Amino acid sequence: LRAIGTMGTMVLAGVYMKRQGIMTPQASKAFSEVSMQITIPCLLFTTALDCKQDWSSQPCPNLGMELRRGWPMLFLPIVYVGVGLLVGQAAAKVGKAPDNFRRSAIAAVAFGNSTGLPITLLAVIHSQFGAKTNIGLVSPLLFLSVYLIMYPVLQWSVGSWLLQARPAADLVQPPVVQDAEDGLPPK
């Protein structure tokens, strides 16, 4: 319920800002840049180096040990993008996407929102577990940090391949209708 409340609050804030004229395309781009270039990296960095700043005698968590526990997350983007490519291809086929848009449609599905939304969901779900439980001991955002090591590699390799311009010869050309009398295209 708390996760739904958090996401609902974020959605309502966005709707309010849009209706007030605050969320213009320029503002949206600026918010996105601040989020991707500053706040998300800071969040992931501070999560990885989660050390109590209360003068306690507790040692800081061993980052190397934490990352060793999260190594499977390195391969999750490959699975996530692979499944996204298959679903995107099926959606493009079922939706009869035109040839000049098919690869863009596949990329839109394969590379959905996999940073902002999971951060919100993981943080809210993690807060529901006590600090003394196995799940509550380690922040899932640490594992998201590991996940985000491989994901951009796939975005910039597979994603850029899907979105690159294709030569006109590769696209299916519609058949040219010829006039029966002289064999030339109709005027």
Solvent accessible surface area in square Angstrom, and as a share of the most:
residue,aa,sasa,rsa
1,L,187,0.93
2,R,145,0.53
3,A,20,0.15
4,I,126,0.64
5,G,40,0.39
6,T,46,0.27
7,M,61,0.27
8,G,31,0.30
9,T,91,0.53
10,M,112,0.50
11,V,95,0.54
12,L,123,0.61
13,A,48,0.37
14,G,29,0.28
15,V,63,0.36
16,Y,129,0.49
17,M,43,0.19
18,K,125,0.53
19,R,196,0.72
20,Q,106,0.47
21,G,49,0.47
22,I,89,0.45
23,M,47,0.21
24,T,55,0.32
25,P,104,0.66
26,Q,137,0.61
27,A,24,0.18
28,S,50,0.32
29,K,135,0.57
30,A,55,0.42
31,F,106,0.44
32,S,59,0.38
33,E,83,0.37
34,V,73,0.42
35,S,38,0.25
36,M,93,0.41
37,Q,122,0.54
38,I,95,0.48
39,T,69,0.40
40,I,19,0.10
41,P,59,0.37
42,C,72,0.43
43,L,63,0.31
44,L,20,0.10
45,F,130,0.54
46,T,83,0.48
47,T,19,0.11
48,A,22,0.17
49,L,85,0.42
50,D,81,0.42
51,C,35,0.21
52,K,133,0.56
53,Q,160,0.71
54,D,87,0.45
55,W,251,0.88
56,S,51,0.33
57,S,116,0.75
58,Q,125,0.55
59,P,124,0.78
60,C,73,0.44
61,P,67,0.42
62,N,96,0.49
63,L,61,0.31
64,G,30,0.29
65,M,103,0.46
66,E,29,0.13
67,L,69,0.34
68,R,155,0.57
69,R,129,0.47
70,G,2,0.02
71,W,146,0.51
72,P,66,0.42
73,M,50,0.22
74,L,58,0.29
75,F,110,0.46
76,L,78,0.39
77,P,0,0.00
78,I,83,0.42
79,V,87,0.50
80,Y,80,0.30
81,V,4,0.02
82,G,29,0.28
83,V,83,0.48
84,G,9,0.09
85,L,50,0.25
86,L,124,0.62
87,V,81,0.47
88,G,0,0.00
89,Q,105,0.47
90,A,54,0.42
91,A,51,0.39
92,A,3,0.03
93,K,152,0.64
94,V,126,0.72
95,G,56,0.54
96,K,167,0.71
97,A,14,0.10
98,P,82,0.52
99,D,54,0.28
100,N,116,0.60
101,F,107,0.45
102,R,74,0.27
103,R,44,0.16
104,S,39,0.25
105,A,18,0.14
106,I,14,0.07
107,A,7,0.05
108,A,72,0.56
109,V,62,0.36
110,A,0,0.00
111,F,33,0.14
112,G,29,0.28
113,N,104,0.53
114,S,9,0.06
115,T,18,0.10
116,G,31,0.29
117,L,76,0.38
118,P,35,0.22
119,I,20,0.10
120,T,17,0.10
121,L,57,0.29
122,L,53,0.26
123,A,45,0.35
124,V,13,0.08
125,I,87,0.44
126,H,41,0.18
127,S,55,0.35
128,Q,108,0.48
129,F,81,0.34
130,G,42,0.40
131,A,80,0.62
132,K,191,0.81
133,T,62,0.36
134,N,135,0.69
135,I,104,0.53
136,G,9,0.09
137,L,115,0.57
138,V,20,0.12
139,S,32,0.21
140,P,27,0.17
141,L,14,0.07
142,L,9,0.04
143,F,45,0.19
144,L,7,0.03
145,S,22,0.14
146,V,6,0.03
147,Y,11,0.04
148,L,29,0.14
149,I,109,0.55
150,M,51,0.23
151,Y,6,0.02
152,P,48,0.30
153,V,87,0.50
154,L,25,0.13
155,Q,70,0.31
156,W,192,0.67
157,S,57,0.37
158,V,41,0.23
159,G,6,0.06
160,S,53,0.34
161,W,142,0.50
162,L,10,0.05
163,L,108,0.54
164,Q,102,0.45
165,A,99,0.77
166,R,76,0.28
167,P,86,0.54
168,A,69,0.54
169,A,97,0.75
170,D,83,0.43
171,L,47,0.23
172,V,118,0.68
173,Q,112,0.50
174,P,104,0.65
175,P,123,0.77
176,V,106,0.61
177,V,108,0.62
178,Q,117,0.52
179,D,60,0.31
180,A,104,0.81
181,E,165,0.74
182,D,88,0.46
183,G,37,0.35
184,L,108,0.54
185,P,75,0.47
186,P,83,0.52
187,K,243,1.03
